[in-house]
Amino acid sequence: WFMDMELAQYVPNLIQSKVNGLLLLNMDEDDFRELGIIKRLHLRQIDLALRKYRKRYELDHAIEDYDDDDGIDDDDDDLLADENDEDITFDQGSDAMSKAKDDDSDIDELARNDDNLPTEDEVLELQKDRTNIQIDVVFPGDETLYPDIGDIVRCHYVCKLAQNGQEIENTRKNKLPFEFVLGIGQVILGLDRGVLQMSLGERSHIRISALYAYGIKGALPIVPPNADLIFDVELLRWRRRKPWFKPLIQEAHFSQRPYEDESDDP
């Protein structure tokens, strides 16, 4: 089940803990965290799949219970001739099929309306991220608070070429943390997606493929073409970005800019 969701990295812990299908039905988010599943998107993906799993499990057992209750011996064949049971069998089958379709529809509708659950596109993006981003946690964060897209994150990082370990940039040397708006393309895609998966205070080594870095062109003369990068990132904190709307009419010879404090002198 986990292999089908491409979450094979958690399978050894599941086997070691002897998790079977029945136990899986009764597990909650805290139980999965104890098994080492702490990434938000992974937990959401499991939660959505579990809801469908539980619905189908209940339906299958409801049909089995009906079959057990209506079991008829061979001696009762004469009674069947006097009773009109074919409609019951047909109706029951139709009801079961309708219920299965309704349950799937309810689950799909629930998935569409629940903002906390990943969409199909998000799951595909997550699979692509796993191919191009490898995160090795050096010091775990609080594993509770995570930044969101649009937040202004502050972090320290050291960037090196994966090929030879050549250092490209180091914010710790200048003792000046780096800030950027998360998820809007201010930095390379791999750093954007990697920091999004880090919790408050976490320090991790993020290996980023060339596809998620500078691609086939590179960033000459510093980053060669098709170069993988390794970032040593420490997520210090973040803050919400205030919404800003440009006024339709502005004063002459005046250009209002976003996030500018009007109380400050120009």
Long-range contacts (C-beta under 8 A, 24 or more apart in sequence): 1-49, 1-53, 5-45, 5-46, 5-49, 6-127, 6-130, 7-37, 7-42, 7-45, 7-46, 10-35, 10-36, 10-37, 10-42, 24-50, 24-53, 25-50, 25-53, 25-54, 25-57, 33-143, 38-143, 39-197, 40-146, 40-197, 41-118, 41-122, 41-123, 41-126, 41-197, 44-116, 44-117, 44-118, 45-118, 45-123, 45-126, 47-117, 48-111, 48-117, 48-118, 51-107, 51-110, 51-111, 52-104, 52-107, 55-103, 55-104, 55-106, 55-107, 56-100, 56-103, 59-96, 59-99, 59-100, 59-103, 62-96, 62-99, 63-96, 66-92, 129-193, 131-209, 132-190, 132-208, 132-209, 132-211, 132-212, 133-190, 133-193, 133-194, 133-206, 133-207, 133-208, 133-209, 133-212, 134-206, 134-207, 135-194, 135-197, 135-198, 135-204, 135-205, 135-206, 135-207, 136-204, 136-205, 136-206, 136-207, 137-202, 137-203, 137-204, 138-203, 138-204, 138-205, 138-232, 139-201, 139-202, 139-203, 139-234, 140-199, 140-202, 141-198, 141-199, 141-200, 141-201, 141-202, 141-235, 142-199, 142-200, 142-201, 143-199, 144-199, 144-200, 145-199, 145-200, 146-196, 146-197, 146-198, 146-199, 146-200, 147-182, 147-195, 147-196, 147-198, 147-235, 147-238, 148-182, 148-183, 149-182, 149-183, 149-184, 149-196, 150-181, 150-182, 150-183, 150-184, 150-240, 150-241, 151-181, 151-182, 151-238, 151-239, 151-240, 151-241, 152-179, 152-180, 152-181, 152-182, 152-238, 152-239, 152-240, 152-241, 153-179, 153-180, 153-181, 153-182, 153-195, 153-235, 153-237, 153-238, 154-178, 154-179, 154-236, 154-237, 154-238, 155-179, 155-195, 155-233, 155-234, 155-235, 155-236, 156-233, 156-234, 156-236, 157-191, 157-231, 157-232, 157-233, 157-234, 158-231, 158-232, 159-229, 159-230, 159-231, 159-232, 160-229, 160-230, 160-232, 161-223, 161-224, 161-227, 161-228, 161-229, 161-230, 162-207, 162-227, 162-228, 162-229, 162-230, 163-227, 163-228, 168-222, 168-223, 168-229, 177-236, 181-241, 182-238, 188-212, 188-213, 188-214, 188-229, 189-213, 190-229, 190-231, 191-231, 191-233, 194-231, 194-233, 195-233, 195-235, 198-233, 198-235, 199-235, 200-235, 200-237, 201-234, 201-235, 201-236, 202-234, 202-235, 203-232, 203-233, 203-234, 203-235, 204-232, 204-233, 205-230, 205-231, 205-232, 205-233, 206-230, 206-231, 206-233
